[in-house]
């Protein structure tokens, strides 16, 4: 998952100007790097809140297969188990 100030700046702009694309970029990062989501140093409650928000977005647009991927990551957080990205 890319990181750094430039990435954060670009994601902030994307969130403001193209929320759908912002959510899809977040989802793609979650899907490709679930282990980084789980090992990330952010507090657990912050990660869970963010994941639930993205999951809710994809429920609203009826892309349920994406919800399943996010649910696996949420379950991994709950069980302290790292899901693979398959």
C-alpha positions in Angstrom: 0.0 0.0 0.0 1.6 3.3 -1.0 2.3 5.8 1.8 3.8 9.2 2.4 2.6 12.7 2.4 2.1 12.9 -1.4 -0.2 9.9 -1.3 -2.2 11.3 1.6 -2.5 14.7 -0.2 -3.7 13.0 -3.4 -6.2 10.8 -1.5 -7.6 13.8 0.3 -8.1 15.6 -3.0 -9.7 12.5 -4.5 -12.1 12.2 -1.6 -13.2 15.8 -2.1 -13.6 15.6 -5.9 -14.5 12.0 -6.7 -15.8 10.1 -3.7 -16.6 7.0 -5.7 -13.1 6.7 -7.1 -11.7 7.4 -3.6 -13.7 4.5 -2.2 -12.6 2.2 -5.0 -8.9 3.1 -4.4 -9.3 2.4 -0.7 -11.0 -0.9 -1.5 -8.3 -1.9 -4.0 -5.7 -1.2 -1.3 -7.6 -3.3 1.2 -8.0 -6.1 -1.3 -4.4 -6.2 -2.4 -2.8 -5.6 1.0 -5.1 -7.0 3.7 -2.1 -7.9 5.9 -1.0 -4.2 5.9 -4.4 -3.1 7.0 -4.2 -5.5 9.9 -0.6 -4.6 10.9 -1.1 -0.9 10.4 -0.2 1.1 13.5 -3.5 3.0 13.6 -5.7 2.3 16.6 -8.0 -0.7 16.1 -11.2 1.4 16.4 -10.0 3.8 13.7 -9.4 0.9 11.3 -12.7 -0.8 12.1 -14.6 2.5 11.6 -12.9 3.1 8.2 -13.5 -0.5 7.0 -17.1 -0.3 8.0 -17.6 3.0 6.2 -16.1 1.6 3.0 -18.2 -1.6 3.4 -21.3 0.5 3.8 -20.5 2.5 0.7 -20.3 -0.7 -1.4 -23.5 -2.0 0.2 -25.2 1.2 -0.9 -24.0 0.8 -4.5 -24.9 -2.9 -4.3 -21.4 -4.3 -5.0 -21.7 -7.0 -2.4 -18.6 -9.0 -3.5 -16.5 -6.1 -2.3 -18.4 -6.2 1.0 -17.3 -9.8 1.4 -13.6 -8.9 1.1 -13.9 -6.1 3.6 -15.9 -8.5 6.0 -13.0 -11.0 5.8 -10.6 -8.2 6.9 -12.9 -7.2 9.7 -13.2 -10.8 10.8 -9.4 -11.0 10.7 -9.1 -8.0 13.0 -11.6 -9.5 15.4 -9.7 -12.9 15.4 -6.3 -11.3 15.1 -5.8 -13.4 12.0 -4.5 -12.1 8.7 -6.6 -13.1 5.7 -4.9 -13.7 2.4 -6.0 -11.7 -0.7 -7.4 -14.6 -2.6 
